[in-house]
């Protein structure tokens, strides 16, 4: 297993495949394990790089996640890119990882070629985000499938990781902390917004929000799937991979 040091902690990463570097960025309360079954769709085309954000998966644990979590995690991605001495990489972030990907490109456009932002709320969190998240996480703790997913991604201490993540995201929403480190208009690299119209974990007007973001950016495009749950990268796996390949080529 590979690790690099970051602020006196160890962050796990893994590489597989050959070609242009493509870093996959996992969502909240998940880890790079969530991409395990999707790797065959990408590793024959790209040098796929996986990362477990600090406090998740195989990375060292933390006592608390910051409320600006997705900005903080972008700094971890930058540190990984520099650790691997890469010049230009593509980023594919899903759910919370979508914000991380955008923030990484906002901070270091010199390191990023293109970004795919999948299944996320956009510029703001929807008005009922905090309450919806708390209800969803409480329900998940008693749902067999959800518990298995969390344990698969995090290990035996999954409940602590989930609780810390919930606390950070609720703080982010209730304190109205900016989701981006800079105005979105500053994004200088091409970006593809993806999602599913059936996604019940994102804002109901996701497509409208994507269209509003597209107006702000010169090099942006959108692909929405008519069917599929959260996130689109998993629920529409094969078609999604085809779209990724076309966009990045």
C-alpha positions as CSV (number, residue, x, y, z in Angstrom):
1,X,0.0,0.0,0.0
2,X,1.2,3.5,-0.9
3,X,1.1,6.5,1.4
4,X,2.3,10.1,1.4
5,X,2.8,12.4,4.4
6,X,0.5,15.4,4.8
7,X,0.5,17.6,7.9
8,X,2.0,14.9,10.0
9,X,-0.6,12.4,8.8
10,X,-0.5,9.6,6.3
11,X,-2.8,9.7,3.2
12,X,-3.4,6.5,1.3
13,X,-3.3,6.4,-2.5
14,X,-3.2,3.7,-5.2
15,X,-2.4,3.6,-8.9
16,X,-3.5,1.2,-11.6
17,X,-3.6,1.2,-15.4
18,X,-1.7,3.1,-18.0
19,X,-2.1,6.4,-19.9
20,X,-3.0,9.9,-18.9
21,X,-3.4,10.4,-15.2
22,X,-7.0,10.4,-14.0
23,X,-7.6,11.0,-10.3
24,X,-10.9,9.7,-8.9
25,X,-12.3,11.6,-5.9
26,X,-14.7,9.8,-3.6
27,X,-17.8,11.2,-2.0
28,X,-18.5,12.0,1.7
29,X,-18.4,9.1,4.1
30,X,-17.0,6.9,1.4
31,X,-13.5,6.1,0.3
32,X,-11.6,5.1,-2.9
33,X,-13.1,1.6,-2.3
34,X,-16.3,2.9,-3.9
35,X,-14.6,2.8,-7.3
36,X,-13.3,-0.7,-6.9
37,X,-15.9,-2.3,-9.2
38,X,-15.6,0.6,-11.7
39,X,-11.9,0.3,-12.3
40,X,-12.1,-2.1,-15.3
41,X,-13.9,0.6,-17.2
42,X,-11.1,3.1,-16.7
43,X,-7.7,1.4,-16.1
44,X,-7.3,0.3,-19.7
45,X,-7.5,3.9,-20.9
46,X,-5.9,5.9,-18.0
47,X,-3.4,5.8,-15.3
48,X,-6.0,5.8,-12.6
49,X,-5.0,7.3,-9.2
50,X,-7.2,6.7,-6.2
51,X,-7.0,8.7,-2.9
52,X,-8.6,8.2,0.5
53,X,-9.1,11.7,1.9
54,X,-7.7,12.2,5.4
55,X,-9.9,10.6,8.0
56,X,-11.4,8.1,5.5
57,X,-10.6,4.6,4.2
58,X,-7.0,3.6,4.8
59,X,-5.8,7.1,5.5
60,X,-5.0,8.2,9.1
61,X,-7.9,9.3,11.2
62,X,-8.6,12.8,12.5
63,X,-10.5,14.1,15.5
64,X,-12.6,16.5,13.5
65,X,-13.3,17.4,9.9
66,X,-13.2,21.1,9.0
67,X,-16.4,22.8,7.9
68,X,-14.7,23.8,4.7
69,X,-14.1,20.1,4.1
70,X,-14.1,20.2,0.3
71,X,-11.6,23.0,0.2
72,X,-9.4,21.2,2.7
73,X,-9.5,18.0,0.7
74,X,-8.5,19.9,-2.5
75,X,-5.3,20.7,-0.8
76,X,-4.7,17.0,-0.2
77,X,-5.2,16.3,-3.9
78,X,-2.7,19.0,-4.8
79,X,-0.3,17.5,-2.3
80,X,-0.7,14.1,-4.0
81,X,-0.2,15.5,-7.5
82,X,3.0,17.2,-6.3
83,X,4.1,14.0,-4.5
84,X,3.8,12.0,-7.7
85,X,5.6,14.8,-9.7
86,X,2.7,15.0,-12.2
87,X,2.3,18.0,-14.6
88,X,-1.2,17.7,-15.9
89,X,-3.9,15.4,-14.6
90,X,-7.6,14.9,-15.1
91,X,-10.0,14.9,-12.1
92,X,-13.2,13.0,-11.8
93,X,-15.0,13.8,-8.5
94,X,-18.4,12.4,-7.5
95,X,-20.8,13.8,-4.9
96,X,-18.6,15.6,-2.3
97,X,-15.6,14.8,-4.5
98,X,-17.1,17.0,-7.3
99,X,-16.5,20.1,-5.1
100,X,-13.1,18.8,-4.3
101,X,-12.2,18.5,-8.0
102,X,-13.4,22.0,-8.8
103,X,-11.6,23.5,-5.8
104,X,-8.4,21.7,-6.9
105,X,-8.7,23.3,-10.3
106,X,-9.5,26.7,-8.9
107,X,-6.4,26.6,-6.7
108,X,-3.9,25.0,-9.1
109,X,-5.1,25.3,-12.8
110,X,-1.5,24.7,-13.8
111,X,-1.8,21.1,-12.6
112,X,-5.2,20.2,-14.0
113,X,-6.2,19.5,-17.6
114,X,-10.0,18.8,-17.3
115,X,-12.5,18.2,-14.5
116,X,-15.7,16.0,-14.4
117,X,-18.0,17.0,-11.5
118,X,-20.7,14.3,-10.9
119,X,-23.9,14.3,-8.9
120,X,-23.6,17.4,-6.6
121,X,-25.6,20.4,-5.6
122,X,-23.5,23.1,-7.4
123,X,-22.8,26.6,-6.0
124,X,-24.9,26.2,-2.8
125,X,-26.4,23.5,-0.7
126,X,-30.2,23.3,-1.0
127,X,-32.2,24.9,1.7
128,X,-33.1,21.6,3.6
129,X,-29.6,20.1,3.2
130,X,-28.8,19.9,7.0
131,X,-32.1,18.3,8.0
132,X,-32.1,16.0,5.1
133,X,-28.5,14.9,5.7
134,X,-29.1,14.2,9.4
135,X,-32.2,12.2,8.6
136,X,-30.5,10.3,5.9
137,X,-27.5,9.5,8.0
138,X,-29.6,8.4,11.0
139,X,-31.7,6.1,8.7
140,X,-28.5,4.7,7.2
141,X,-27.2,3.6,10.6
142,X,-30.1,1.2,10.8
143,X,-30.2,0.1,7.1
144,X,-28.3,-3.1,6.4
145,X,-27.2,-2.1,2.9
146,X,-26.0,1.4,4.0
147,X,-24.1,-0.1,7.0
148,X,-22.4,-2.6,4.8
149,X,-21.4,0.1,2.4
150,X,-19.9,2.3,5.1
151,X,-18.0,-0.6,6.7
152,X,-16.8,-1.6,3.2
153,X,-15.4,1.8,2.7
154,X,-14.2,2.8,6.2
155,X,-13.7,-0.3,8.2
156,X,-14.9,-1.1,11.8
157,X,-14.9,2.6,12.9
158,X,-17.3,3.6,10.1
159,X,-19.9,5.1,12.5
160,X,-17.4,7.5,13.9
161,X,-16.2,8.6,10.5
162,X,-19.8,9.1,9.3
163,X,-20.7,11.1,12.4
164,X,-17.6,13.4,12.0
165,X,-18.5,13.9,8.4
166,X,-22.1,14.7,9.2
167,X,-21.0,17.3,11.8
168,X,-18.7,19.0,9.3
169,X,-21.3,19.2,6.5
170,X,-24.0,20.5,8.9
171,X,-21.6,23.2,10.1
172,X,-20.8,24.1,6.5
173,X,-24.5,24.5,5.6
174,X,-25.6,26.3,8.8
175,X,-22.7,28.7,8.8
176,X,-23.1,29.3,5.0
177,X,-19.5,28.6,4.3
178,X,-18.4,29.1,0.7
179,X,-18.2,25.8,-1.1
180,X,-15.5,27.1,-3.4
181,X,-12.2,28.6,-2.5
182,X,-12.6,31.2,-5.3
183,X,-15.5,32.4,-7.4
184,X,-16.6,29.7,-9.9
185,X,-16.1,32.1,-12.7
186,X,-12.3,31.8,-12.1
187,X,-12.3,28.2,-13.2
188,X,-9.9,28.1,-16.2
189,X,-10.1,24.5,-17.2
190,X,-12.8,22.6,-19.2
191,X,-15.4,21.0,-17.0
192,X,-18.2,18.4,-17.6
193,X,-21.2,18.4,-15.2
194,X,-22.9,15.0,-14.9
195,X,-25.8,13.7,-12.9
196,X,-29.1,11.8,-13.0
197,X,-32.6,13.3,-13.1
198,X,-33.7,10.5,-10.7
199,X,-31.1,11.4,-8.1
200,X,-32.9,11.9,-4.9
201,X,-29.8,12.8,-2.9
202,X,-29.1,16.1,-4.7
203,X,-31.2,19.2,-5.2
204,X,-34.4,18.7,-7.2
205,X,-33.4,21.4,-9.7
206,X,-29.9,20.0,-10.3
207,X,-30.2,20.4,-14.1
208,X,-31.2,24.1,-13.7
209,X,-28.2,24.7,-11.4
210,X,-25.9,23.0,-13.8
211,X,-27.2,25.3,-16.6
212,X,-26.7,28.3,-14.4
213,X,-23.1,27.3,-13.8
214,X,-22.5,26.6,-17.5
215,X,-23.4,30.2,-18.2
216,X,-20.6,31.4,-16.0
217,X,-17.9,29.2,-17.7
218,X,-16.5,29.3,-21.2
219,X,-15.4,25.7,-21.4
220,X,-18.2,23.7,-19.8
221,X,-20.7,21.1,-20.8
222,X,-23.5,19.0,-19.2
223,X,-24.6,15.4,-19.5
224,X,-27.7,14.3,-17.6
225,X,-28.9,10.7,-17.4
226,X,-32.7,10.2,-17.4
227,X,-32.5,7.2,-15.1
228,X,-30.2,6.1,-12.3
229,X,-29.7,6.9,-8.6
230,X,-26.9,8.6,-6.7
231,X,-24.2,8.9,-8.0
232,X,-24.4,8.7,-11.8
233,X,-20.9,7.3,-12.1
234,X,-22.1,4.1,-10.4
235,X,-25.7,3.9,-11.5
236,X,-24.9,4.5,-15.2
237,X,-21.5,2.9,-15.0
238,X,-20.8,1.8,-18.6
239,X,-22.4,4.7,-20.4
240,X,-20.8,7.1,-17.9
241,X,-17.3,5.7,-18.7
242,X,-17.9,6.2,-22.4
243,X,-18.8,9.8,-21.8
244,X,-15.7,10.3,-19.6
245,X,-13.5,8.8,-22.3
246,X,-15.0,11.0,-25.0
247,X,-14.6,14.1,-22.9
248,X,-11.0,13.5,-21.8
249,X,-9.9,12.4,-25.3
